[in-house]
Amino acid sequence: MPSLTRSEIIRHTILLFNQYGPMVPMSRISEAAGVAAGTPFRYFSTKEELLAAAYREAFDNTLRCSPEENLEGLDAEHTVKRIVYTIMKWSALCPQELEYMRKYEDMICYDCFSEKFSQTLYEGIIEQKNLWPLLRDAVRPDLPKELINRLISINCSVYSRYITHMGIEADTPEFEQLARASADSIWNSICAG
């Protein structure tokens, strides 16, 4: 379990990176987190390591809105729709993390089909959740698994940005409509039928 200090450093890294970009000084992060200068280096050997850890934490939070067991027993369509809905909910609840992920990805490598992107940033929801055995026969056979991964993530990113841009709150009918329509749209773009 990460320490409170480490969590505060990551939280303030996200907020300051969103405001100032990758050039935000470590001293400013320390100050905002309420720790002595140099404390972040107890947890992260470099600023790049801190930025990557903040990205990974934000990414891991995307699916914490929906416990793993909520996917058990669902068919392919409802699994994909549940994941999309969860990501939409996270984006409405955590707009700073969404912004950080977007800016960090743009800073590291925008080419989401590159090997570097896959190795260092995002392996894809299908890989992360080991969904291919469930999806293989339900999705379009002309779309490789890697492209389906990207279609889900890129479309979620677009819809998530819209939610945050419009200031749509998670517990509103407007959010429910948009999240369900987004899930339907993404499923329809990858399904075999």
PyRosetta script that sets phi, psi and omega in degrees:
from pyrosetta import init, pose_from_sequence

init()
pose = pose_from_sequence("MPSLTRSEIIRHTILLFNQYGPMVPMSRISEAAGVAAGTPFRYFSTKEELLAAAYREAFDNTLRCSPEENLEGLDAEHTVKRIVYTIMKWSALCPQELEYMRKYEDMICYDCFSEKFSQTLYEGIIEQKNLWPLLRDAVRPDLPKELINRLISINCSVYSRYITHMGIEADTPEFEQLARASADSIWNSICAG")
pose.set_psi(1, 126.9)
pose.set_omega(1, -177.9)
pose.set_phi(2, -67.1)
pose.set_psi(2, 150.7)
pose.set_omega(2, -179.7)
pose.set_phi(3, -74.2)
pose.set_psi(3, 161.0)
pose.set_omega(3, 177.9)
pose.set_phi(4, -62.6)
pose.set_psi(4, -40.0)
pose.set_omega(4, 179.6)
pose.set_phi(5, -61.7)
pose.set_psi(5, -47.0)
pose.set_omega(5, 179.5)
pose.set_phi(6, -59.8)
pose.set_psi(6, -44.4)
pose.set_omega(6, 179.4)
pose.set_phi(7, -61.6)
pose.set_psi(7, -40.7)
pose.set_omega(7, 178.6)
pose.set_phi(8, -66.1)
pose.set_psi(8, -39.4)
pose.set_omega(8, 178.0)
pose.set_phi(9, -62.2)
pose.set_psi(9, -44.8)
pose.set_omega(9, 179.6)
pose.set_phi(10, -65.5)
pose.set_psi(10, -44.3)
pose.set_omega(10, -179.3)
pose.set_phi(11, -59.4)
pose.set_psi(11, -44.2)
pose.set_omega(11, -179.0)
pose.set_phi(12, -75.2)
pose.set_psi(12, -27.3)
pose.set_omega(12, 173.4)
pose.set_phi(13, -61.8)
pose.set_psi(13, -44.8)
pose.set_omega(13, 179.4)
pose.set_phi(14, -60.7)
pose.set_psi(14, -48.7)
pose.set_omega(14, -177.8)
pose.set_phi(15, -63.5)
pose.set_psi(15, -44.2)
pose.set_omega(15, -177.4)
pose.set_phi(16, -74.4)
pose.set_psi(16, -36.2)
pose.set_omega(16, 176.4)
pose.set_phi(17, -61.9)
pose.set_psi(17, -41.5)
pose.set_omega(17, 178.7)
pose.set_phi(18, -61.4)
pose.set_psi(18, -34.2)
pose.set_omega(18, -178.0)
pose.set_phi(19, -83.5)
pose.set_psi(19, -43.2)
pose.set_omega(19, -171.3)
pose.set_phi(20, -114.5)
pose.set_psi(20, -9.9)
pose.set_omega(20, -178.5)
pose.set_phi(21, 82.0)
pose.set_psi(21, -169.8)
pose.set_omega(21, -173.5)
pose.set_phi(22, -68.0)
pose.set_psi(22, -12.2)
pose.set_omega(22, -178.7)
pose.set_phi(23, -85.0)
pose.set_psi(23, 2.3)
pose.set_omega(23, 179.3)
pose.set_phi(24, -58.5)
pose.set_psi(24, 127.0)
pose.set_omega(24, -177.5)
pose.set_phi(25, -70.1)
pose.set_psi(25, 146.7)
pose.set_omega(25, 176.8)
pose.set_phi(26, -59.8)
pose.set_psi(26, -33.2)
pose.set_omega(26, 179.9)
pose.set_phi(27, -63.1)
pose.set_psi(27, -35.6)
pose.set_omega(27, 179.2)
pose.set_phi(28, -70.3)
pose.set_psi(28, -37.7)
pose.set_omega(28, 176.6)
pose.set_phi(29, -63.5)
pose.set_psi(29, -45.5)
pose.set_omega(29, 178.9)
pose.set_phi(30, -57.9)
pose.set_psi(30, -48.0)
pose.set_omega(30, -178.6)
pose.set_phi(31, -60.4)
pose.set_psi(31, -47.2)
pose.set_omega(31, -178.9)
pose.set_phi(32, -64.3)
pose.set_psi(32, -35.2)
pose.set_omega(32, -179.9)
pose.set_phi(33, -79.2)
pose.set_psi(33, -8.4)
pose.set_omega(33, 178.9)
pose.set_phi(34, 75.0)
pose.set_psi(34, 32.3)
pose.set_omega(34, 179.4)
pose.set_phi(35, -123.3)
pose.set_psi(35, 162.4)
pose.set_omega(35, 179.7)
pose.set_phi(36, -66.4)
pose.set_psi(36, 150.0)
pose.set_omega(36, 176.6)
pose.set_phi(37, -55.2)
pose.set_psi(37, 138.7)
pose.set_omega(37, 179.5)
pose.set_phi(38, 91.4)
pose.set_psi(38, -16.3)
pose.set_omega(38, -179.3)
pose.set_phi(39, -58.7)
pose.set_psi(39, -39.5)
pose.set_omega(39, 178.4)
pose.set_phi(40, -55.4)
pose.set_psi(40, -28.4)
pose.set_omega(40, -178.6)
pose.set_phi(41, -74.0)
pose.set_psi(41, -10.4)
pose.set_omega(41, 172.1)
pose.set_phi(42, -72.0)
pose.set_psi(42, -26.5)
pose.set_omega(42, -176.6)
pose.set_phi(43, -104.6)
pose.set_psi(43, -27.4)
pose.set_omega(43, -175.5)
pose.set_phi(44, -136.4)
pose.set_psi(44, 129.1)
pose.set_omega(44, -175.6)
pose.set_phi(45, -73.4)
pose.set_psi(45, -25.1)
pose.set_omega(45, 179.1)
pose.set_phi(46, -141.1)
pose.set_psi(46, 164.9)
pose.set_omega(46, 175.5)
pose.set_phi(47, -63.9)
pose.set_psi(47, -37.4)
pose.set_omega(47, 178.5)
pose.set_phi(48, -60.6)
pose.set_psi(48, -38.9)
pose.set_omega(48, 178.2)
pose.set_phi(49, -65.8)
pose.set_psi(49, -39.8)
pose.set_omega(49, 176.9)
pose.set_phi(50, -63.3)
pose.set_psi(50, -46.1)
pose.set_omega(50, 179.9)
pose.set_phi(51, -61.3)
pose.set_psi(51, -41.1)
pose.set_omega(51, 178.8)
pose.set_phi(52, -66.3)
pose.set_psi(52, -39.9)
pose.set_omega(52, 178.6)
pose.set_phi(53, -64.8)
pose.set_psi(53, -38.6)
pose.set_omega(53, 178.1)
pose.set_phi(54, -65.0)
pose.set_psi(54, -40.2)
pose.set_omega(54, 177.0)
pose.set_phi(55, -61.9)
pose.set_psi(55, -47.8)
pose.set_omega(55, -177.4)
pose.set_phi(56, -62.2)
pose.set_psi(56, -40.1)
pose.set_omega(56, 178.8)
pose.set_phi(57, -64.3)
pose.set_psi(57, -44.6)
pose.set_omega(57, 178.1)
pose.set_phi(58, -62.1)
pose.set_psi(58, -43.3)
pose.set_omega(58, 179.0)
pose.set_phi(59, -61.7)
pose.set_psi(59, -46.3)
pose.set_omega(59, -179.9)
pose.set_phi(60, -61.5)
pose.set_psi(60, -31.9)
pose.set_omega(60, 179.7)
pose.set_phi(61, -69.6)
pose.set_psi(61, -20.6)
pose.set_omega(61, -176.9)
pose.set_phi(62, -58.7)
pose.set_psi(62, -34.9)
pose.set_omega(62, -176.3)
pose.set_phi(63, -104.6)
pose.set_psi(63, 5.2)
pose.set_omega(63, 177.8)
pose.set_phi(64, -74.3)
pose.set_psi(64, -14.5)
pose.set_omega(64, 177.5)
pose.set_phi(65, -70.0)
pose.set_psi(65, -17.3)
pose.set_omega(65, -176.4)
pose.set_phi(66, -131.3)
pose.set_psi(66, 103.8)
pose.set_omega(66, 179.9)
pose.set_phi(67, -56.7)
pose.set_psi(67, 148.9)
pose.set_omega(67, -177.7)
pose.set_phi(68, -50.8)
pose.set_psi(68, -42.4)
pose.set_omega(68, -174.7)
pose.set_phi(69, -64.9)
pose.set_psi(69, -19.3)
pose.set_omega(69, 178.2)
pose.set_phi(70, -68.1)
pose.set_psi(70, -13.1)
pose.set_omega(70, 178.8)
pose.set_phi(71, -95.1)
pose.set_psi(71, -17.5)
pose.set_omega(71, -177.6)
pose.set_phi(72, -64.3)
pose.set_psi(72, 134.9)
pose.set_omega(72, 176.5)
pose.set_phi(73, 83.8)
pose.set_psi(73, -4.6)
pose.set_omega(73, 179.0)
pose.set_phi(74, -84.5)
pose.set_psi(74, 148.8)
pose.set_omega(74, 173.7)
pose.set_phi(75, -76.8)
pose.set_psi(75, 176.7)
pose.set_omega(75, -175.2)
pose.set_phi(76, -58.1)
pose.set_psi(76, -47.2)
pose.set_omega(76, -177.8)
pose.set_phi(77, -60.0)
pose.set_psi(77, -49.1)
pose.set_omega(77, -176.3)
pose.set_phi(78, -71.8)
pose.set_psi(78, -27.7)
pose.set_omega(78, 175.5)
pose.set_phi(79, -65.8)
pose.set_psi(79, -49.7)
pose.set_omega(79, 179.6)
pose.set_phi(80, -62.0)
pose.set_psi(80, -44.8)
pose.set_omega(80, -179.3)
pose.set_phi(81, -63.7)
pose.set_psi(81, -38.3)
pose.set_omega(81, 178.2)
pose.set_phi(82, -64.7)
pose.set_psi(82, -41.8)
pose.set_omega(82, 179.5)
pose.set_phi(83, -64.8)
pose.set_psi(83, -45.4)
pose.set_omega(83, 179.3)
pose.set_phi(84, -61.2)
pose.set_psi(84, -45.3)
pose.set_omega(84, 179.0)
pose.set_phi(85, -59.4)
pose.set_psi(85, -42.7)
pose.set_omega(85, -179.9)
pose.set_phi(86, -62.3)
pose.set_psi(86, -42.6)
pose.set_omega(86, 178.9)
pose.set_phi(87, -65.7)
pose.set_psi(87, -39.5)
pose.set_omega(87, 176.9)
pose.set_phi(88, -62.4)
pose.set_psi(88, -43.2)
pose.set_omega(88, 179.7)
pose.set_phi(89, -62.4)
pose.set_psi(89, -45.3)
pose.set_omega(89, 178.2)
pose.set_phi(90, -58.2)
pose.set_psi(90, -42.5)
pose.set_omega(90, -177.6)
pose.set_phi(91, -64.9)
pose.set_psi(91, -34.0)
pose.set_omega(91, 177.4)
pose.set_phi(92, -73.1)
pose.set_psi(92, -33.5)
pose.set_omega(92, -178.7)
pose.set_phi(93, -84.2)
pose.set_psi(93, -27.4)
pose.set_omega(93, -173.0)
pose.set_phi(94, -131.2)
pose.set_psi(94, 60.1)
pose.set_omega(94, -175.8)
pose.set_phi(95, -62.7)
pose.set_psi(95, -29.5)
pose.set_omega(95, 178.5)
pose.set_phi(96, -66.5)
pose.set_psi(96, -40.0)
pose.set_omega(96, 177.9)
pose.set_phi(97, -66.0)
pose.set_psi(97, -40.8)
pose.set_omega(97, 177.4)
pose.set_phi(98, -60.0)
pose.set_psi(98, -46.7)
pose.set_omega(98, 179.5)
pose.set_phi(99, -61.7)
pose.set_psi(99, -41.7)
pose.set_omega(99, 179.1)
pose.set_phi(100, -61.0)
pose.set_psi(100, -47.9)
pose.set_omega(100, -179.3)
pose.set_phi(101, -58.7)
pose.set_psi(101, -44.1)
pose.set_omega(101, -179.4)
pose.set_phi(102, -61.7)
pose.set_psi(102, -48.6)
pose.set_omega(102, -178.4)
pose.set_phi(103, -67.2)
pose.set_psi(103, -38.6)
pose.set_omega(103, 179.8)
pose.set_phi(104, -65.7)
pose.set_psi(104, -45.2)
pose.set_omega(104, 178.4)
pose.set_phi(105, -60.6)
pose.set_psi(105, -42.5)
pose.set_omega(105, 178.7)
pose.set_phi(106, -63.4)
pose.set_psi(106, -36.4)
pose.set_omega(106, -179.2)
pose.set_phi(107, -70.5)
pose.set_psi(107, -42.6)
pose.set_omega(107, -174.7)
pose.set_phi(108, -74.6)
pose.set_psi(108, -58.9)
pose.set_omega(108, -179.1)
pose.set_phi(109, -170.7)
pose.set_psi(109, 113.9)
pose.set_omega(109, -177.0)
pose.set_phi(110, -72.3)
pose.set_psi(110, -25.6)
pose.set_omega(110, -176.2)
pose.set_phi(111, -70.6)
pose.set_psi(111, 93.4)
pose.set_omega(111, -174.8)
pose.set_phi(112, -72.7)
pose.set_psi(112, -2.4)
pose.set_omega(112, 175.2)
pose.set_phi(113, -98.4)
pose.set_psi(113, -4.4)
pose.set_omega(113, -178.0)
pose.set_phi(114, -72.8)
pose.set_psi(114, 153.5)
pose.set_omega(114, 178.4)
pose.set_phi(115, -63.9)
pose.set_psi(115, -37.5)
pose.set_omega(115, -180.0)
pose.set_phi(116, -60.8)
pose.set_psi(116, -43.0)
pose.set_omega(116, 179.3)
pose.set_phi(117, -60.5)
pose.set_psi(117, -46.8)
pose.set_omega(117, -178.6)
pose.set_phi(118, -63.8)
pose.set_psi(118, -38.6)
pose.set_omega(118, -177.0)
pose.set_phi(119, -76.5)
pose.set_psi(119, -39.2)
pose.set_omega(119, -172.0)
pose.set_phi(120, -98.7)
pose.set_psi(120, -23.2)
pose.set_omega(120, -174.1)
pose.set_phi(121, -118.5)
pose.set_psi(121, -68.1)
pose.set_omega(121, -164.0)
pose.set_phi(122, -134.2)
pose.set_psi(122, 114.9)
pose.set_omega(122, 179.2)
pose.set_phi(123, -84.5)
pose.set_psi(123, -14.4)
pose.set_omega(123, 178.1)
pose.set_phi(124, 102.6)
pose.set_psi(124, 145.5)
pose.set_omega(124, -176.0)
pose.set_phi(125, -64.8)
pose.set_psi(125, -33.7)
pose.set_omega(125, -179.4)
pose.set_phi(126, -66.2)
pose.set_psi(126, -41.4)
pose.set_omega(126, 177.1)
pose.set_phi(127, -70.5)
pose.set_psi(127, -46.7)
pose.set_omega(127, -175.8)
pose.set_phi(128, -59.2)
pose.set_psi(128, -41.5)
pose.set_omega(128, -177.0)
pose.set_phi(129, -98.0)
pose.set_psi(129, 5.1)
pose.set_omega(129, -179.7)
pose.set_phi(130, 50.7)
pose.set_psi(130, 53.3)
pose.set_omega(130, -175.4)
pose.set_phi(131, -94.7)
pose.set_psi(131, -9.3)
pose.set_omega(131, -174.0)
pose.set_phi(132, -56.9)
pose.set_psi(132, -42.9)
pose.set_omega(132, 178.4)
pose.set_phi(133, -57.8)
pose.set_psi(133, -34.6)
pose.set_omega(133, 178.7)
pose.set_phi(134, -75.8)
pose.set_psi(134, -37.4)
pose.set_omega(134, -173.7)
pose.set_phi(135, -87.7)
pose.set_psi(135, -27.2)
pose.set_omega(135, -169.7)
pose.set_phi(136, -44.5)
pose.set_psi(136, -47.4)
pose.set_omega(136, -176.3)
pose.set_phi(137, -89.0)
pose.set_psi(137, -6.8)
pose.set_omega(137, -176.9)
pose.set_phi(138, -101.6)
pose.set_psi(138, -13.4)
pose.set_omega(138, -178.1)
pose.set_phi(139, -103.1)
pose.set_psi(139, 167.5)
pose.set_omega(139, -178.4)
pose.set_phi(140, -61.3)
pose.set_psi(140, 128.5)
pose.set_omega(140, -178.2)
pose.set_phi(141, -69.7)
pose.set_psi(141, -18.1)
pose.set_omega(141, 179.4)
pose.set_phi(142, -81.6)
pose.set_psi(142, -5.6)
pose.set_omega(142, -180.0)
pose.set_phi(143, -105.5)
pose.set_psi(143, 116.7)
pose.set_omega(143, 177.5)
pose.set_phi(144, -67.0)
pose.set_psi(144, 156.4)
pose.set_omega(144, -178.2)
pose.set_phi(145, -52.5)
pose.set_psi(145, -42.2)
pose.set_omega(145, -178.6)
pose.set_phi(146, -62.1)
pose.set_psi(146, -38.4)
pose.set_omega(146, 179.2)
pose.set_phi(147, -70.5)
pose.set_psi(147, -38.1)
pose.set_omega(147, 177.2)
pose.set_phi(148, -62.9)
pose.set_psi(148, -42.5)
pose.set_omega(148, 174.3)
pose.set_phi(149, -52.3)
pose.set_psi(149, -49.3)
pose.set_omega(149, -176.2)
pose.set_phi(150, -70.6)
pose.set_psi(150, -38.3)
pose.set_omega(150, 178.0)
pose.set_phi(151, -60.0)
pose.set_psi(151, -42.9)
pose.set_omega(151, 178.4)
pose.set_phi(152, -64.2)
pose.set_psi(152, -50.6)
pose.set_omega(152, -174.5)
pose.set_phi(153, -68.6)
pose.set_psi(153, -41.9)
pose.set_omega(153, -178.6)
pose.set_phi(154, -67.4)
pose.set_psi(154, -42.7)
pose.set_omega(154, 178.0)
pose.set_phi(155, -66.1)
pose.set_psi(155, -39.7)
pose.set_omega(155, 175.6)
pose.set_phi(156, -60.1)
pose.set_psi(156, -39.8)
pose.set_omega(156, 179.6)
pose.set_phi(157, -62.3)
pose.set_psi(157, -44.4)
pose.set_omega(157, -179.8)
pose.set_phi(158, -63.1)
pose.set_psi(158, -48.9)
pose.set_omega(158, -179.2)
pose.set_phi(159, -65.7)
pose.set_psi(159, -38.2)
pose.set_omega(159, 178.9)
pose.set_phi(160, -63.2)
pose.set_psi(160, -42.1)
pose.set_omega(160, 178.4)
pose.set_phi(161, -62.3)
pose.set_psi(161, -38.6)
pose.set_omega(161, 178.6)
pose.set_phi(162, -63.1)
pose.set_psi(162, -45.2)
pose.set_omega(162, -179.9)
pose.set_phi(163, -57.9)
pose.set_psi(163, -47.0)
pose.set_omega(163, -178.4)
pose.set_phi(164, -71.8)
pose.set_psi(164, -38.4)
pose.set_omega(164, 179.6)
pose.set_phi(165, -61.5)
pose.set_psi(165, -40.0)
pose.set_omega(165, -178.1)
pose.set_phi(166, -85.0)
pose.set_psi(166, -6.6)
pose.set_omega(166, 179.4)
pose.set_phi(167, 67.8)
pose.set_psi(167, 32.2)
pose.set_omega(167, -178.9)
pose.set_phi(168, -76.0)
pose.set_psi(168, 124.8)
pose.set_omega(168, -178.2)
pose.set_phi(169, -86.4)
pose.set_psi(169, 149.5)
pose.set_omega(169, -171.6)
pose.set_phi(170, -63.4)
pose.set_psi(170, -32.0)
pose.set_omega(170, -174.4)
pose.set_phi(171, -103.2)
pose.set_psi(171, 45.7)
pose.set_omega(171, 180.0)
pose.set_phi(172, -125.5)
pose.set_psi(172, 155.6)
pose.set_omega(172, 176.0)
pose.set_phi(173, -60.2)
pose.set_psi(173, -35.2)
pose.set_omega(173, 178.8)
pose.set_phi(174, -61.0)
pose.set_psi(174, -42.2)
pose.set_omega(174, 177.3)
pose.set_phi(175, -63.4)
pose.set_psi(175, -47.3)
pose.set_omega(175, -178.6)
pose.set_phi(176, -56.4)
pose.set_psi(176, -45.6)
pose.set_omega(176, 179.5)
pose.set_phi(177, -61.3)
pose.set_psi(177, -48.8)
pose.set_omega(177, -177.5)
pose.set_phi(178, -66.2)
pose.set_psi(178, -42.4)
pose.set_omega(178, -178.9)
pose.set_phi(179, -64.7)
pose.set_psi(179, -42.7)
pose.set_omega(179, 179.8)
pose.set_phi(180, -69.3)
pose.set_psi(180, -39.0)
pose.set_omega(180, 177.0)
pose.set_phi(181, -65.2)
pose.set_psi(181, -38.6)
pose.set_omega(181, 178.0)
pose.set_phi(182, -63.1)
pose.set_psi(182, -45.4)
pose.set_omega(182, 179.4)
pose.set_phi(183, -62.1)
pose.set_psi(183, -43.1)
pose.set_omega(183, 177.7)
pose.set_phi(184, -61.9)
pose.set_psi(184, -45.3)
pose.set_omega(184, -178.3)
pose.set_phi(185, -61.2)
pose.set_psi(185, -46.3)
pose.set_omega(185, -179.3)
pose.set_phi(186, -65.8)
pose.set_psi(186, -43.8)
pose.set_omega(186, 179.2)
pose.set_phi(187, -61.4)
pose.set_psi(187, -45.3)
pose.set_omega(187, -178.8)
pose.set_phi(188, -61.6)
pose.set_psi(188, -29.9)
pose.set_omega(188, -179.5)
pose.set_phi(189, -75.6)
pose.set_psi(189, -18.9)
pose.set_omega(189, -178.4)
pose.set_phi(190, -115.1)
pose.set_psi(190, -11.5)
pose.set_omega(190, -173.2)
pose.set_phi(191, -77.7)
pose.set_psi(191, 153.2)
pose.set_omega(191, -176.9)
pose.set_phi(192, -75.8)
pose.set_psi(192, -25.7)
pose.set_omega(192, -172.4)
pose.set_phi(193, -96.7)
pose.dump_pdb("model.pdb")
